[in-house]
């Protein structure tokens, strides 16, 4: 995973860099191959903003969060990206397995008509 971290209007912090790289590793399990992750942090009037741009093979995702704490911003951003990645993975998984499924599983249920119910009685 290639990880770029930059700060706007604030000095760089090793603790924030370590925490960001630790949390970004959670996103790696959704990818196969190379991943490029760019984090941008900024502070405006007591609000920390965390932007994350995640690029991999055939996917491109972006997440951001504004909170009072920089660590909370990182957590919210990673959670939002994970939600997007989970949804993408479900779509791809269901699409690939749908063509091998039994077509009868997707047919609407048969409704019994009045003529059939009279024949039974």
TORZASE-375144 format. One line per field, with one value per residue (C-alpha): residue in one letter; z, x, y; residue number from 1; chain. Coordinates in pm, 1 decimal, padded with zeros to 6 digits, always signed. Each point is the difference from the previous one (the first is absolute). Layout:
resn <- a | ... .
w <- Z | ... .
u <- X | ... .
v <- Y | ... .
resi <- NUM | ... .
chain <- A | ... .
***
This chain:
resn <- x | x | x | x | x | x | x | x | x | x | x | x | x | x | x | x | x | x | x | x | x | x | x | x | x | x | x | x | x | x | x | x | x | x | x | x | x | x | x | x | x | x | x | x | x | x | x | x | x | x | x | x | x | x | x | x | x | x | x | x | x | x | x | x | x | x | x | x | x | x | x | x | x | x | x | x | x | x | x | x | x | x | x | x | x | x | x | x | x | x | x | x | x | x | x | x | x | x | x | x | x | x | x | x | x | x | x | x | x | x | x | x | x | x | x | x | x | x | x | x | x .
w <- +00000.0 | -00101.8 | +00263.8 | -00037.1 | +00292.6 | -00012.9 | +00241.6 | -00077.1 | +00256.6 | +00251.8 | +00071.9 | -00074.7 | +00288.0 | +00019.1 | +00227.6 | -00253.1 | -00283.1 | +00190.3 | +00090.1 | -00359.5 | -00143.1 | +00257.8 | -00085.3 | -00375.0 | +00020.6 | +00071.1 | -00353.5 | -00158.5 | +00051.7 | -00265.0 | -00270.4 | -00201.5 | -00146.2 | +00050.3 | +00198.7 | +00007.8 | +00296.7 | +00036.8 | +00327.6 | +00036.6 | +00341.0 | +00071.8 | +00288.7 | -00030.1 | +00313.4 | +00239.0 | -00264.0 | -00128.2 | -00352.2 | -00124.9 | -00373.4 | -00133.5 | -00368.3 | -00061.2 | -00342.0 | -00095.2 | -00292.5 | -00175.1 | +00307.5 | +00124.2 | +00332.8 | +00205.6 | +00359.7 | +00233.1 | +00347.7 | +00214.4 | +00378.9 | +00301.3 | +00035.7 | -00271.3 | +00110.1 | -00014.0 | -00351.2 | -00107.2 | +00150.5 | -00166.5 | -00335.9 | +00014.0 | +00101.2 | -00295.6 | -00241.0 | +00143.1 | -00052.2 | -00365.5 | -00053.3 | +00163.8 | -00222.7 | -00309.8 | +00101.2 | +00052.0 | -00340.6 | -00174.7 | +00191.4 | -00067.7 | -00365.4 | -00057.3 | +00170.2 | -00137.1 | -00345.9 | +00153.9 | +00217.9 | -00077.1 | -00204.0 | +00196.7 | +00310.7 | -00161.2 | -00149.7 | +00162.2 | +00218.7 | -00170.7 | +00111.9 | +00016.0 | -00213.2 | +00078.2 | -00266.8 | +00152.9 | +00349.1 | -00125.6 | -00169.3 | +00324.6 | +00197.9 .
u <- +00000.0 | +00134.6 | -00092.7 | +00034.4 | -00086.9 | -00008.2 | -00108.0 | -00144.6 | +00029.4 | +00160.4 | +00337.5 | +00051.2 | -00031.0 | +00153.9 | -00279.1 | -00266.3 | +00200.7 | +00033.2 | -00369.9 | -00097.6 | +00217.3 | -00137.1 | -00361.0 | +00068.6 | +00115.8 | -00361.8 | -00085.7 | +00263.6 | -00203.4 | -00249.6 | +00265.7 | +00214.0 | +00309.6 | +00139.9 | -00182.8 | +00075.4 | -00144.0 | +00029.1 | -00095.2 | -00041.0 | -00055.8 | -00103.6 | -00120.3 | -00246.2 | -00145.9 | +00034.6 | -00126.3 | +00232.1 | -00061.5 | +00129.7 | -00014.3 | +00097.8 | +00029.8 | +00035.6 | +00101.3 | +00044.4 | -00053.5 | -00315.5 | -00131.0 | +00023.5 | -00155.5 | -00005.8 | -00101.1 | +00011.7 | -00109.7 | -00004.9 | +00018.2 | +00155.3 | +00268.0 | +00242.1 | -00009.1 | -00380.5 | +00017.4 | +00230.7 | -00231.7 | -00312.1 | +00176.3 | +00124.5 | -00347.4 | -00156.5 | +00254.1 | -00049.3 | -00373.9 | +00052.9 | +00246.0 | -00229.4 | -00286.8 | +00219.7 | +00119.9 | -00359.5 | -00104.3 | +00291.5 | -00047.1 | -00374.3 | +00047.0 | +00259.4 | -00200.6 | -00338.9 | +00064.7 | +00076.3 | -00309.9 | -00314.8 | -00242.8 | -00294.2 | +00132.0 | -00068.4 | -00343.6 | -00303.9 | -00206.6 | -00294.2 | -00341.9 | -00284.3 | -00298.0 | -00368.5 | -00033.8 | +00282.7 | -00145.6 | -00343.6 | +00159.5 | +00163.1 | -00327.3 .
v <- +00000.0 | +00340.0 | +00254.5 | +00378.8 | +00226.7 | +00379.2 | +00272.2 | +00341.8 | +00280.6 | -00234.9 | -00159.0 | -00366.9 | -00242.5 | -00346.8 | -00123.5 | +00100.1 | -00156.8 | -00326.8 | -00005.3 | +00077.1 | -00276.2 | -00246.1 | +00084.7 | -00003.1 | -00360.6 | -00099.2 | +00111.3 | -00224.1 | -00317.0 | +00114.8 | +00030.8 | -00233.3 | +00158.4 | +00348.0 | +00266.0 | +00370.0 | +00188.6 | +00379.1 | +00167.9 | +00378.7 | +00157.2 | +00354.6 | +00209.9 | +00286.9 | +00162.1 | -00293.7 | -00246.8 | -00271.0 | -00118.1 | -00333.5 | -00076.1 | -00340.4 | -00086.5 | -00372.9 | -00133.1 | -00364.2 | -00233.9 | +00124.9 | +00183.1 | +00356.2 | +00108.3 | +00318.0 | +00060.9 | +00297.8 | +00102.6 | +00315.8 | -00034.4 | +00170.0 | -00269.4 | -00108.3 | -00364.4 | -00004.5 | +00146.9 | -00281.4 | -00262.4 | +00142.3 | +00026.2 | -00359.1 | -00122.2 | +00181.3 | -00145.0 | -00348.1 | +00030.3 | +00096.6 | -00284.6 | -00256.8 | +00109.8 | -00024.6 | -00345.2 | -00122.6 | +00129.9 | -00166.9 | -00326.1 | -00021.4 | +00088.4 | -00269.7 | -00274.5 | +00096.3 | -00147.0 | -00340.0 | -00003.3 | -00195.9 | +00219.2 | -00143.1 | +00175.1 | +00338.2 | -00081.5 | +00160.6 | -00234.2 | -00166.1 | +00117.9 | -00248.6 | +00102.9 | -00060.5 | -00271.9 | -00201.7 | +00032.1 | -00122.0 | -00302.0 | -00099.6 | +00020.6 .
resi <- 1 | 2 | 3 | 4 | 5 | 6 | 7 | 8 | 9 | 10 | 11 | 12 | 13 | 14 | 15 | 16 | 17 | 18 | 19 | 20 | 21 | 22 | 23 | 24 | 25 | 26 | 27 | 28 | 29 | 30 | 31 | 32 | 33 | 34 | 35 | 36 | 37 | 38 | 39 | 40 | 41 | 42 | 43 | 44 | 45 | 46 | 47 | 48 | 49 | 50 | 51 | 52 | 53 | 54 | 55 | 56 | 57 | 58 | 59 | 60 | 61 | 62 | 63 | 64 | 65 | 66 | 67 | 68 | 69 | 70 | 71 | 72 | 73 | 74 | 75 | 76 | 77 | 78 | 79 | 80 | 81 | 82 | 83 | 84 | 85 | 86 | 87 | 88 | 89 | 90 | 91 | 92 | 93 | 94 | 95 | 96 | 97 | 98 | 99 | 100 | 101 | 102 | 103 | 104 | 105 | 106 | 107 | 108 | 109 | 110 | 111 | 112 | 113 | 114 | 115 | 116 | 117 | 118 | 119 | 120 | 121 .
chain <- A | A | A | A | A | A | A | A | A | A | A | A | A | A | A | A | A | A | A | A | A | A | A | A | A | A | A | A | A | A | A | A | A | A | A | A | A | A | A | A | A | A | A | A | A | A | A | A | A | A | A | A | A | A | A | A | A | A | A | A | A | A | A | A | A | A | A | A | A | A | A | A | A | A | A | A | A | A | A | A | A | A | A | A | A | A | A | A | A | A | A | A | A | A | A | A | A | A | A | A | A | A | A | A | A | A | A | A | A | A | A | A | A | A | A | A | A | A | A | A | A .
***
